[in-house]
Amino acid sequence: MTKYRLQKIIAEAGICSRRKAETLLNQNRVIINGKTARLGDKADPELDKIVIDSFPLVNKSEHKVILLNKPIGVISTCHDPQGRNTVLGLLPTKLRKGLHPVGRLDLNSRGAILLTNQGKLTLHLTHPRYLHTKTYHVWIEGIPVENALKEWRDGVNLNGQTTMKTSVQLLKSEKNKSLLKVILQEGRNRQIRRVAELLGHPVIDLKRTAIGCLELKNLKEGQWRELSIEECGLLIKSSKYKCPE
């Protein structure tokens, strides 16, 4: 059994520099086998369970990031006590170990969702301070007037807090429904559905088409593909991500 200093292990896993890793240790943000680690502690990355900010540490060589086109009716969790289909259930069994969904799409929404074993990627795609964009195509009831779209763009009060400025573009209208392109930099629970309801235009269909610079393109519902190292790099660069301090 070979043990190494934790800052070396964390740095080699691609989380941050050794110096930043020392800061994480001093801030009590690293756990080994259920106990808070201290600066100077050592571990065997093959045997010991190392967790940073609630995310398990994974060796860089074992990193996986998968883009999935989630269908309606599938739950964005690893397990469901009610026995419903989950996003992990759409993957081959051999790929599922250690993976978790990055953020959520509600039961009745579809489209792009990422699954990964990387805590670093999960953090910078879900934490609001990194301002990572997500793009949606949304069919709503009725034809919204410009004032309603402007209100949506400027921010709508949800539970006492105004939403961030949002990009909302009317793509087309037909009969009594309209298709919008919505780009968010935040992700409150069912945010698009709630705002649309408040403005008098309930959502008919909601599809996430892109996460940052990563687009679904021709990936069909229920299908998935593993991202390349280059795509993961572009995804990180497209946000305002910085290593934890």
Buried (B, 14 or more C-beta within 10 A) or exposed (E): EEEEBBBBBBBBBBBBEBEBBBBBBEEEBBBBEEEEBEBEBBBEBEEBEBBBBEBBBBEEEEBBBBBBBBBBEBBBBBEBEEEEEBBBBBBEEEBBEBBBBBBBBBEEBBBBBBBBBBBBBBBBBEEEEBEBBBBBBBBBBBBBEEEBBEBBBEBBEBEEEEBEEBEBEBEEBEEEBBBBBBBBBEBBEBBBBBBBBBBEBEBEBBBBBBBBBBEBEEBEBEEBEEBEEEBBEBBBEBBEBEBBE
